[in-house]
Amino acid sequence: MKILSICGSPRRGNSETILLEMQKLFKEKGADNEIILLREKNINRCHGCIEFCNPAGICCQKDDVSPIIDKMVESDGLVIISPNYFQMPPGLLKDFMDRSCVVFASGKDELLKNKKTVIITVGAEKVEESEVCAKNIANLYCRYVGKVVATKSFQTKSELKGNYNDIFENGLNPDIHASLSSAVEALLK
Ligand SMILES: Cc1cc2nc3c(=O)[nH]c(=O)nc-3n(C[C@H](O)[C@H](O)[C@H](O)COP(=O)(O)O)c2cc1C
């Protein structure tokens, strides 16, 4: 099994830490897991020129989006993780989501639509807010790119502690290890 994890955080923070922890779990289960950090990629904003991509079946921009979409197609399952920014994903991930629209024109939506997908969000305020962000990602994106098998949301304390990686030790997510294990199970079964 090949699982592709996509990290939408523009910084090296809790989202990335969670993906590294999940990578250990995938390894224990014998699954291959590649993590893509969008912050390290060249992701241009969508120009909205559907009059080009619709008939052409390709995007007019040459950056890292198309190779990532190809990796998504080749994978057996996806993890998409995002910080909650005002109940939405950060612009970095939203740009990637907007650019992914080309899957319709290219026919890759057919290859992606049943892809098992786990959506995870993190946020510094109450977890219910990050759950809205997860729902927004699921509604806007996974309705055509993936089949959502689990959504998980966790609370961070980053700003208060001046710490980028508090998710496992801040005491706000007592069930995080069990939650991540169940997400991994849902993807691999
Ligand atoms: C621009 C911005 C907006 C944010 N908005 C919210 C928010 O509306 N609700 C929330 O719970 N946290 C919010 N946060 C906090 C982040 O979700 C939190 O710091 C999270 O840990 C970031 O994920 P990361 O550690 O993976 O980068 C915001 C942070 C930034 C930078």
The ligand as an SDF file (V2000), in Angstrom:
LIG
                    3D

 31 33  0  0  0  0  0  0  0  0999 V2000
   -3.5030   33.3820   10.0480 C   0  0  0  0  0  0  0  0  0  0  0  0
   -3.8510   32.4160   11.1380 C   0  0  0  0  0  0  0  0  0  0  0  0
   -5.1820   32.2150   11.4410 C   0  0  0  0  0  0  0  0  0  0  0  0
   -5.5550   31.3140   12.4380 C   0  0  0  0  0  0  0  0  0  0  0  0
   -6.8770   31.1320   12.7060 N   0  0  0  0  0  0  0  0  0  0  0  0
   -7.2420   30.2290   13.6240 C   0  0  0  0  0  0  0  0  0  0  0  0
   -8.6190   29.9920   13.8810 C   0  0  0  0  0  0  0  0  0  0  0  0
   -9.5000   30.6400   13.3170 O   0  0  0  0  0  0  0  0  0  0  0  0
   -8.9370   29.0480   14.7890 N   0  0  0  0  0  0  0  0  0  0  0  0
   -7.9850   28.3020   15.4290 C   0  0  0  0  0  0  0  0  0  0  0  0
   -8.3460   27.3970   16.1960 O   0  0  0  0  0  0  0  0  0  0  0  0
   -6.6660   28.5180   15.2370 N   0  0  0  0  0  0  0  0  0  0  0  0
   -6.2800   29.4610   14.3440 C   0  0  0  0  0  0  0  0  0  0  0  0
   -4.9450   29.6840   14.0950 N   0  0  0  0  0  0  0  0  0  0  0  0
   -3.9240   28.9060   14.8300 C   0  0  0  0  0  0  0  0  0  0  0  0
   -3.4000   27.7280   14.0360 C   0  0  0  0  0  0  0  0  0  0  0  0
   -4.4410   26.9160   13.5570 O   0  0  0  0  0  0  0  0  0  0  0  0
   -2.4920   26.9120   14.9520 C   0  0  0  0  0  0  0  0  0  0  0  0
   -1.3620   27.7010   15.2940 O   0  0  0  0  0  0  0  0  0  0  0  0
   -2.0280   25.6120   14.3330 C   0  0  0  0  0  0  0  0  0  0  0  0
   -1.2150   24.9460   15.2590 O   0  0  0  0  0  0  0  0  0  0  0  0
   -1.2070   25.8460   13.0920 C   0  0  0  0  0  0  0  0  0  0  0  0
   -0.8640   24.5990   12.5390 O   0  0  0  0  0  0  0  0  0  0  0  0
    0.6790   24.1900   12.3840 P   0  0  0  0  0  0  0  0  0  0  0  0
    1.2140   24.1350   13.7680 O   0  0  0  0  0  0  0  0  0  0  0  0
    0.6450   22.8580   11.7350 O   0  0  0  0  0  0  0  0  0  0  0  0
    1.3050   25.2290   11.5370 O   0  0  0  0  0  0  0  0  0  0  0  0
   -4.5560   30.5970   13.1390 C   0  0  0  0  0  0  0  0  0  0  0  0
   -3.1940   30.8280   12.8310 C   0  0  0  0  0  0  0  0  0  0  0  0
   -2.8490   31.7180   11.8500 C   0  0  0  0  0  0  0  0  0  0  0  0
   -1.3910   31.9380   11.5450 C   0  0  0  0  0  0  0  0  0  0  0  0
  1  2  1  0
  2  3  1  0
  2 30  2  0
  3  4  2  0
  4  5  1  0
  4 28  1  0
  5  6  2  0
  6  7  1  0
  6 13  1  0
  7  8  2  0
  7  9  1  0
  9 10  1  0
 10 11  2  0
 10 12  1  0
 12 13  2  0
 13 14  1  0
 14 15  1  0
 14 28  1  0
 15 16  1  0
 16 17  1  0
 16 18  1  0
 18 19  1  0
 18 20  1  0
 20 21  1  0
 20 22  1  0
 22 23  1  0
 23 24  1  0
 24 25  2  0
 24 26  1  0
 24 27  1  0
 28 29  2  0
 29 30  1  0
 30 31  1  0
M  END
$$$$
